[in-house]
Structure formats: structure tokens, C-alpha cells
């Protein structure tokens, strides 16, 4: 019986083997950043920021961590994640907390430097947490958001030996040189610190 297809050549077999060895993420067109990674905070979902929006580092070895900085995004949860993924925005935070259920997304590894404080020195020495909502709309500051955010902050403080007090857990508006007002007058600092200390 006559063969209708030729036997594969040695070159074809080697090319096929080399192709099989290439990671599927490279073939699929999926950016390496989008591949699932282990998160620093248990229960957080990995939603990576664009590599154009943060500085890779080796913290706390490269820069000791002294602060957790609380932000309010002035947009929705999904809007915040989208901004961090946009390479032209030049902004990111380590985490985003959703209003409705307190769901936590991690966008930058804690070892890396997120661009959130507007002050390079504070960026290098802090973890930034964005919260869905607007400073003038306190309805976004739900029980679930406060509780999940406080647990996140408490865990960060425990990992890096950051004191659980207002000198080290600060608002964006307290960063030297900041022109921001978040988290704003509706953010309940007494409640938040109580939850952080009890977590």
C-alpha cells in the first residue's frame, strides 16, 4: 500500500520537540504577569499590575518596611484593577479591597515597590492598600470592607514587624508632599485601628 504522507524528517521531529518544550503561556499570547502566582496574603486573588507601573525589588532586604498606607481609589474595584493594568498610568498599589464583600485583590508583590504614595521614600518603605469607593461617599465603607482590610493590615504588620498604630498605619493624605485627601473625613480610623489590633 502506498503511503500518502511522508515520514517526518529528523529536523521536523526536533522542531516539534523544541516547540513542545516552550511554556504554554508564551504560545498562548498571555502575558507572563497574568499567570496565576502565589499571593502574599492568603485569600487574595492575583490581579497583576502592569510591569510599567511598579519597581521590582527585594523588600524587606532592599528597603525595610515601616508603613501601611490607606487609600480610597475614587473609582470602583474593577476600575482600580484596570488602571493598575494600564501601562500608561504609572500607578499601582499592592492591594485593592472591594466594598460589597471585602474581597481582596493583590496587584503587586509585597517585595516590590508599588507607585502609590506620591513620595519615593514612602513608596520604598510601605505597603499600599486601595479601597473601592469615593472619599465623599461613606456608603462604600462597608463592614465587610473594614473587616477584611483590617485583617490584611494586621497580617502585613505581623509579617514585617510594623507597629499597629496611627504612626505606622497612615492615610495617603499624611504622606509628606501628598496633594491627596484620601481616605477622607468619613474613614473611621478609631474603628479601623480597633479592628486591626483585634485581628
N, C-alpha and C positions, 0 to 999 in steps of 0.2 A: 504494500500500500504506500502510495506516495505521500510524503509529509507536506502539508500546506504552509506551515510556519517553520522558519529555520530555528535551529538550536540557538540559544542565547550565546553571545560571544563572551570571552573572559572579561573583556572591558565592560560589557553590559552588566555582568554579574557584580563586578567590583563597584561600578557606579551605583547599582541598586543597593548594595550593602552600605556604601557610604551615605546614601540618602536615608536609609533606614536608621542610621546612627544619629542623624540630625534631630535635635529635640523637636517635638511636635509643635511647641509654641512658636518656633521660628518659621515653620512651614505654614502655620495657620494664619499668620499675619497679626497675631495677638501680641501686643507689646509685652516685653518681659515684666514690666511693672504690674501688669494686670493679672499675672499668675497668682493664685492663692498663696499666701505666706502665713507663717505662724505669726500671730499678733502678740504684742507685748502685754495686753490686758485681756484676760480670759473673758470670753463672751462678746468681745468686739468683732465687728465684721471688717475685713480688709478692703478698703476703697482707696487705692494708692493715688497720691497727688502726682502730678507731672514732675519728672526729674528736673525740669526747668524752674520749679517753684520751691526748692529747698536745697540745703547743702549737706551732702554726705559727710558723716563724721564718725567718731568712735567715742561718744559720750558714755559714761561719765569720765572715762580716762582722759580724753582730749579736753574736755570742759566740765568741771563739776556742776552739778545741778542744784540750784538753790530756790527756785520758784516754780509755782504753778500759776499760770496766768489765765484768768477767766474772761472770756469774750462772749458777746452776743453778735450773731452774724449779720443782722439786718437783712435777712432773707430766710428762705426755707432750708430745711435739711438737704433736700436734693439740689437746691440751688447752690448751697455751700460746697457740697461734694463736686458739683460741676465746675465751679470756679477753681477749685484746687486742681482739677484735672486739666484745666486750660493753660497751656504753656505760656501764653502771652500775659497772664495775670500777675505772675511774680509774687504770689502769696500762698500760704498754706498754714495749717495748724496740725498738731499731732492727732487730735480727736475732734469729732463732731457728735453732739448729743441731740437726739430728736425729741421734740416737745411732747408728742402724743403718748409715747410709751417709754421714753428714756433710752431707746436703742442707741448704742454707741458704735460709731464707725472710727476706725483708725486709718489715717491718711498718710502719716509719716512715721517711720520708726522712731522710738524714743532716743535711740543712739544718734539719730541725725538731727540737724538743726532746721526746724521749720521757720518760715519767714512770717511771723505773726505779730511781733511786739512793736515793730517800727523802730527798734533800737537794737543794733547788732549785739552789743554786750548782753542785753537781756535775752535776745534770741538764743545765744550760745548757752545760757545758764538756766533755761526754763523749758517747761512743757506747756504747750498751748492747748486749751480746750475751748472750742467754739460751741455755742448753744443756738439751736434754731430759734428764730424769733426776731423781735424788734425791741429796742430799749423802751419805747413808749407804749408797748402793748403787753402789759403784765400777764395777760391770759395765757401767753406762751410759756410762762414759768410754772409748769405743772408740778404736782407732787412727784410724778414718775421722773421728770427731768431732774429735779433737785436730788432725789434719792440716788439715781444711777450716776449722776455726775459726782455727787459726794463720795460714793463708793470708789469711783475711778480716781478722784483726787487723793483719797486716803491710801489707795494702793500705790499710787505714784510716790507719795510721801514716804511710805514704808520701804519701797524699793531703793530710794536714794537718800534716805535719812533727812528728808526735808521736814522741818518742824510744821506741825499742823496749826498754824496761827496766821493772823492777818498780815504779819510782816513778811510771810513767805507764800501765802495764797492771796494773790492780789488781782485787782481788776486791770483791764487794759488801760484805763484812764490813769492809773497810778504809775505807769512806766514813764521814766523821765523822757521828756521830749515828745510824748504822745499827744496827738490832737484828737484822739478818740474819746468818747464819753461812756463807752460800754464797760461793764454791763448795765450801767444806768441806775437811777434812783429807785426803780422798782425791784431790783435784785435784793433779796433778803439775806444779807450777809450773816446776821445772827443765826438764822435758821440753817444756812448752808454750813457754817463752821460747826454748829452743833451736830449736824449730820455727819460731817467729815470726822469729827472726833469720836463719834459713836460707831462708826463703820468698822 
